[in-house]
Amino acid sequence: MSLEKKSITNTNLYLPIIFAVIATLCWAGNITLGKYVSEEVPPLGLSFWRWALATCIILPFVIKAMRDTWYEFLKAYKTIFLLALLGVTAYNSLIYLSLEKTMAVNVAILQSTSPIMILLLQFLLIRQRESIKQYLAIGISMLGVFVIIGSNSDITALSFNHGDLFALIAIFVWAAYSVIIQNLPEKLKGTPVLGYTLILGTIMLFPFYLAESSSGRIMPLNLMSISSVVYTGAFASALAFACWNRAIELIGAAKTGQFMHCIPIFTLFMSIYILDEKLTKLHLVGIALIIISLVLSNFSIRKSYEIND
């Protein structure tokens, strides 16, 4: 293998990892921020204006690709509508609703179990199986998650409340999105589907936002609400979704889903400085186990690229 080809291979290996880490870092910030503003900013109001801003940011960059794939969209419109409903309308709305009832770290830890749900749905929907090494990596990462849960007495004292239920439904929704998006025609993947799902998902979210406003939960116009919308719209939506979709294209939903375990790590550290939560020794053990699982999973990614070369 030539030096030039090695360089290309290494780039192909690390790019999806970088994309996935950026996305999970943005989503950890989204969870922490969502909890921080939950008492002042209504969940569906934040969700709607977040996606409205993200659509405005991304649309200039995707409009040409959308026009070029219009006929492909018409053929696969049912799938794209479903992706918009799952990934845009439902997922983050459920996350914000859950943060009103439970802790940010609790949501992050529950969310990190999505690789298990992705593997289950891949087997049920498309009969896709993974290697023993992938299942071992998931098992180690889940052990890390359980250690983190056990390290937080506040979390273990919580009963199974509506916040936990909303978070678990959100996990199922995101896993379904991650599996279904793999079955899109190649021409629609990436930029086109990002544009279509943002527009359609925001439109579908609008009636729920109006219902929330009519119930008396009006979106306030102040520094906190505006800065929340700017962060969630620009980083947790536009940037994160673009990076996550690209990572799925490069290494698949199961391997990309492993990086959801980074969310509790990032959320824990953010919570120390923003939500005044404490980091214990058991937290560090759990984090170490999660990192080991990611290294093991990424070794599988490297081997698959070497075989392809």
Backbone torsions as a table, in degrees:
resi	resn	phi	psi	omega
1	MET	NA	129.6	-177.8
2	SER	-72.2	162.5	177.6
3	LEU	-60.0	-39.6	-180.0
4	GLU	-63.7	-42.4	-179.0
5	LYS	-68.5	-36.3	176.2
6	LYS	-61.3	-41.0	180.0
7	SER	-62.1	-42.6	179.3
8	ILE	-64.7	-41.6	-179.4
9	THR	-63.1	-44.5	178.9
10	ASN	-62.6	-38.5	177.7
11	THR	-62.9	-44.3	178.9
12	ASN	-63.2	-31.1	-179.4
13	LEU	-72.3	-47.8	-171.4
14	TYR	-85.0	-23.9	-179.8
15	LEU	-58.8	-49.4	179.0
16	PRO	-62.6	-32.3	177.1
17	ILE	-65.2	-45.4	178.9
18	ILE	-61.9	-45.2	179.6
19	PHE	-59.1	-46.6	-177.1
20	ALA	-66.0	-38.9	179.8
21	VAL	-67.4	-41.6	177.5
22	ILE	-59.7	-44.9	-178.9
23	ALA	-61.9	-47.0	-177.7
24	THR	-69.1	-32.6	175.6
25	LEU	-63.5	-44.0	177.8
26	CYS	-63.8	-39.3	-178.8
27	TRP	-71.9	-32.9	174.4
28	ALA	-63.6	-41.6	175.1
29	GLY	-63.1	-35.2	178.4
30	ASN	-64.9	-42.5	178.7
31	ILE	-64.9	-46.3	-179.4
32	THR	-62.5	-44.7	178.9
33	LEU	-65.5	-41.1	179.8
34	GLY	-59.0	-39.7	177.0
35	LYS	-69.2	-40.9	-176.9
36	TYR	-61.4	-38.2	-175.5
37	VAL	-102.1	6.3	-171.0
38	SER	-61.1	-28.5	-178.6
39	GLU	-79.8	-19.3	-176.0
40	GLU	-110.9	-33.3	-175.7
41	VAL	-106.8	119.8	-179.2
42	PRO	-65.0	143.2	-171.6
43	PRO	-62.7	-45.4	-177.5
44	LEU	-75.5	-28.7	173.9
45	GLY	-64.4	-45.4	177.4
46	LEU	-63.3	-42.1	-179.1
47	SER	-63.4	-45.7	-177.9
48	PHE	-64.7	-50.4	-177.1
49	TRP	-68.9	-28.2	173.6
50	ARG	-59.7	-51.8	-177.0
51	TRP	-72.3	-31.3	176.0
52	ALA	-62.2	-43.9	178.2
53	LEU	-66.4	-43.8	179.8
54	ALA	-59.5	-40.1	178.1
55	THR	-62.0	-44.1	178.8
56	CYS	-62.7	-36.9	-179.7
57	ILE	-69.6	-45.0	-171.7
58	ILE	-84.2	-30.9	-172.3
59	LEU	-51.9	-44.8	179.7
60	PRO	-58.9	-27.4	-177.1
61	PHE	-88.5	-14.7	-175.0
62	VAL	-117.7	-7.8	-173.2
63	ILE	-62.2	-39.1	179.8
64	LYS	-65.4	-44.3	178.8
65	ALA	-63.7	-34.7	178.0
66	MET	-66.5	-43.6	178.0
67	ARG	-62.6	-40.6	-177.3
68	ASP	-68.9	-21.8	-177.2
69	THR	-113.5	23.0	-176.0
70	TRP	-58.7	-44.2	-177.8
71	TYR	-69.0	-35.3	174.7
72	GLU	-65.0	-36.6	177.0
73	PHE	-62.4	-42.7	-179.6
74	LEU	-61.8	-33.0	179.5
75	LYS	-75.1	-29.8	-174.9
76	ALA	-117.2	24.9	-172.2
77	TYR	-62.8	-33.4	-180.0
78	LYS	-63.4	-42.7	178.8
79	THR	-65.3	-41.7	-178.8
80	ILE	-68.1	-38.6	175.3
81	PHE	-60.6	-41.1	179.0
82	LEU	-65.1	-42.5	177.6
83	LEU	-62.0	-40.6	178.4
84	ALA	-64.1	-42.0	179.7
85	LEU	-64.0	-43.4	-177.6
86	LEU	-74.0	-53.5	-170.1
87	GLY	-80.0	-28.4	-176.1
88	VAL	-109.6	-58.9	-175.1
89	THR	-64.9	-48.4	-168.8
90	ALA	-91.0	-48.4	-165.6
91	TYR	-56.5	-60.3	-175.2
92	ASN	-73.9	-25.9	173.8
93	SER	-62.2	-42.2	177.7
94	LEU	-66.1	-37.7	178.1
95	ILE	-62.6	-46.3	-179.8
96	TYR	-65.9	-36.8	176.2
97	LEU	-64.4	-38.9	-179.9
98	SER	-67.2	-34.1	-177.2
99	LEU	-69.8	-16.4	174.4
100	GLU	-73.7	-21.1	-172.3
101	LYS	-115.0	-16.9	-176.1
102	THR	-141.6	178.4	-173.3
103	MET	-81.6	154.1	179.6
104	ALA	-62.4	-44.3	180.0
105	VAL	-64.4	-37.3	177.9
106	ASN	-60.5	-45.6	178.3
107	VAL	-62.2	-43.9	-178.8
108	ALA	-63.1	-42.1	-179.9
109	ILE	-67.0	-44.6	176.8
110	LEU	-61.5	-39.1	-178.9
111	GLN	-65.1	-30.2	-177.6
112	SER	-71.6	-8.1	176.0
113	THR	-82.3	2.5	-176.9
114	SER	-59.7	-30.9	176.3
115	PRO	-57.2	-36.4	176.7
116	ILE	-62.6	-44.0	-179.8
117	MET	-66.6	-37.8	178.2
118	ILE	-62.7	-46.3	178.7
119	LEU	-61.1	-41.4	179.8
120	LEU	-63.4	-46.9	-179.1
121	LEU	-67.9	-35.8	176.8
122	GLN	-63.0	-38.1	178.7
123	PHE	-70.4	-42.5	-176.6
124	LEU	-72.1	-39.5	-173.3
125	LEU	-89.9	-41.9	-174.4
126	ILE	-125.5	9.4	176.4
127	ARG	55.6	35.5	-179.9
128	GLN	-91.5	129.5	178.8
129	ARG	-108.8	154.9	178.6
130	GLU	-112.9	168.9	179.6
131	SER	-75.1	161.6	177.0
132	ILE	-60.0	-36.1	-179.9
133	LYS	-63.3	-37.5	177.9
134	GLN	-65.2	-42.7	178.3
135	TYR	-66.6	-35.5	176.5
136	LEU	-64.5	-42.4	178.3
137	ALA	-61.3	-41.8	179.1
138	ILE	-65.7	-40.3	179.0
139	GLY	-61.9	-42.7	178.8
140	ILE	-64.6	-42.7	-179.2
141	SER	-66.4	-37.2	177.0
142	MET	-65.7	-36.4	175.3
143	LEU	-60.2	-42.0	176.6
144	GLY	-60.9	-39.6	178.2
145	VAL	-63.1	-43.8	-179.3
146	PHE	-65.6	-35.5	176.9
147	VAL	-63.6	-41.5	179.1
148	ILE	-64.4	-41.3	177.8
149	ILE	-60.4	-45.2	-178.2
150	GLY	-67.8	-21.9	-178.0
151	SER	-78.8	-13.2	-175.1
152	ASN	-112.4	102.9	-176.2
153	SER	-63.7	-28.9	178.8
154	ASP	-66.4	-38.8	-179.9
155	ILE	-69.2	-43.6	-177.6
156	THR	-68.3	-21.5	179.5
157	ALA	-82.5	-15.0	-177.7
158	LEU	-72.4	140.9	171.0
159	SER	-84.0	169.0	-179.9
160	PHE	-77.6	99.6	-172.7
161	ASN	-106.1	-176.2	-178.7
162	HIS	-62.6	-33.1	178.0
163	GLY	-62.7	-44.1	176.7
164	ASP	-62.5	-40.7	-179.5
165	LEU	-64.0	-45.5	177.4
166	PHE	-60.0	-40.2	180.0
167	ALA	-64.6	-41.7	179.7
168	LEU	-67.0	-38.8	175.5
169	ILE	-62.9	-40.4	178.4
170	ALA	-61.3	-38.6	177.7
171	ILE	-61.0	-45.7	178.7
172	PHE	-61.4	-43.2	179.8
173	VAL	-60.5	-46.4	-178.1
174	TRP	-67.8	-38.4	177.3
175	ALA	-62.1	-42.6	177.7
176	ALA	-62.2	-42.6	177.1
177	TYR	-59.0	-46.7	-176.1
178	SER	-64.6	-31.8	179.0
179	VAL	-79.6	-46.4	-174.8
180	ILE	-65.4	-35.3	-176.0
181	ILE	-64.6	-22.2	178.1
182	GLN	-67.6	-23.0	-174.2
183	ASN	-91.7	4.3	176.3
184	LEU	-69.1	151.5	170.7
185	PRO	-57.5	146.8	-175.0
186	GLU	-56.9	-36.9	-177.1
187	LYS	-66.2	-22.8	-178.3
188	LEU	-91.3	-16.0	-176.4
189	LYS	-68.9	153.6	177.7
190	GLY	82.7	-121.4	-173.6
191	THR	-61.9	-47.5	-177.4
192	PRO	-61.2	-48.2	-177.0
193	VAL	-66.4	-31.0	177.4
194	LEU	-62.1	-45.7	179.1
195	GLY	-65.2	-46.7	-178.4
196	TYR	-63.0	-44.2	-176.6
197	THR	-69.8	-35.9	178.3
198	LEU	-63.2	-47.4	-178.5
199	ILE	-64.5	-50.3	-176.8
200	LEU	-67.7	-40.9	-179.5
201	GLY	-64.8	-38.7	178.3
202	THR	-66.7	-40.6	177.9
203	ILE	-62.6	-43.0	-179.5
204	MET	-68.7	-26.4	179.7
205	LEU	-77.4	-24.3	-173.7
206	PHE	-56.3	-46.0	179.0
207	PRO	-60.0	-35.9	178.5
208	PHE	-68.5	-37.3	175.8
209	TYR	-63.2	-42.5	178.2
210	LEU	-63.9	-39.8	179.3
211	ALA	-64.1	-41.8	177.6
212	GLU	-63.5	-42.8	179.8
213	SER	-64.7	-40.1	-179.2
214	SER	-68.6	-20.8	178.3
215	SER	-81.7	-2.9	177.6
216	GLY	108.6	-6.2	179.3
217	ARG	-93.4	83.7	-176.1
218	ILE	-85.6	138.3	175.6
219	MET	-67.3	117.7	-178.7
220	PRO	-73.0	156.1	177.0
221	LEU	-111.8	89.2	179.4
222	ASN	-147.9	-178.8	-176.4
223	LEU	-61.6	-40.5	-178.3
224	MET	-64.2	-46.9	-177.9
225	SER	-67.7	-41.3	-178.8
226	ILE	-66.0	-46.3	-180.0
227	SER	-65.2	-34.3	177.5
228	SER	-64.3	-43.9	179.3
229	VAL	-65.2	-39.9	-179.1
230	VAL	-64.3	-46.2	-179.9
231	TYR	-65.0	-51.2	-175.8
232	THR	-67.1	-33.1	-179.5
233	GLY	-74.6	-43.7	-174.8
234	ALA	-82.6	-42.0	-173.0
235	PHE	-102.1	-53.5	-176.4
236	ALA	-73.8	-14.6	179.2
237	SER	-110.8	-70.7	-173.4
238	ALA	-61.0	-57.5	-176.8
239	LEU	-67.7	-47.3	-175.1
240	ALA	-64.8	-44.3	-179.3
241	PHE	-65.0	-40.5	178.8
242	ALA	-62.2	-43.4	-179.7
243	CYS	-67.7	-43.0	-177.8
244	TRP	-65.5	-45.3	179.2
245	ASN	-60.9	-39.5	-179.7
246	ARG	-67.1	-40.0	178.5
247	ALA	-63.4	-41.2	177.9
248	ILE	-62.2	-40.3	178.0
249	GLU	-60.2	-38.5	-173.0
250	LEU	-81.6	-39.1	-173.5
251	ILE	-129.2	2.5	176.8
252	GLY	89.8	165.1	-174.0
253	ALA	-70.4	-40.1	-175.8
254	ALA	-65.3	-47.8	-179.4
255	LYS	-68.9	-39.3	176.7
256	THR	-65.5	-39.5	-179.6
257	GLY	-59.6	-24.9	176.4
258	GLN	-56.1	-32.0	-175.5
259	PHE	-74.0	-8.8	173.5
260	MET	-61.5	-22.0	177.6
261	HIS	-69.5	-14.2	175.2
262	CYS	-72.0	-22.7	-175.0
263	ILE	-61.1	-47.2	178.1
264	PRO	-62.1	-34.4	178.8
265	ILE	-62.5	-53.3	-179.4
266	PHE	-62.6	-40.0	-178.5
267	THR	-65.4	-39.1	178.4
268	LEU	-59.3	-48.1	-178.5
269	PHE	-67.0	-38.9	177.0
270	MET	-65.4	-37.7	-178.1
271	SER	-65.9	-29.7	178.1
272	ILE	-59.7	-42.3	-174.5
273	TYR	-91.4	-25.8	-174.1
274	ILE	-105.3	-41.8	-175.9
275	LEU	-107.3	6.7	176.5
276	ASP	60.1	34.8	174.5
277	GLU	-90.5	155.6	-173.9
278	LYS	-103.7	143.7	177.2
279	LEU	-98.9	121.7	-177.9
280	THR	-104.0	174.1	178.1
281	LYS	-63.8	-36.2	178.5
282	LEU	-67.0	-33.2	173.6
283	HIS	-57.8	-44.8	-177.9
284	LEU	-65.7	-37.3	176.2
285	VAL	-63.5	-45.3	178.6
286	GLY	-61.1	-43.0	178.5
287	ILE	-61.8	-41.6	179.0
288	ALA	-61.6	-41.6	178.6
289	LEU	-64.0	-39.9	178.8
290	ILE	-64.4	-41.6	179.1
291	ILE	-64.1	-41.6	177.3
292	ILE	-58.8	-42.0	-179.7
293	SER	-64.1	-37.5	179.0
294	LEU	-68.0	-39.2	177.4
295	VAL	-62.7	-44.0	178.9
296	LEU	-62.1	-43.2	179.5
297	SER	-65.2	-41.0	-178.3
298	ASN	-70.4	-27.3	173.7
299	PHE	-62.6	-37.5	176.2
300	SER	-64.0	-39.0	178.2
301	ILE	-62.4	-45.3	179.9
302	ARG	-59.2	-45.8	-178.8
303	LYS	-61.3	-37.0	-178.7
304	SER	-67.8	-35.2	177.4
305	TYR	-69.0	-39.3	-179.9
306	GLU	-64.0	-39.6	179.5
307	ILE	-65.8	-40.6	179.4
308	ASN	-64.2	-32.5	179.6
309	ASP	-74.3	NA	NA
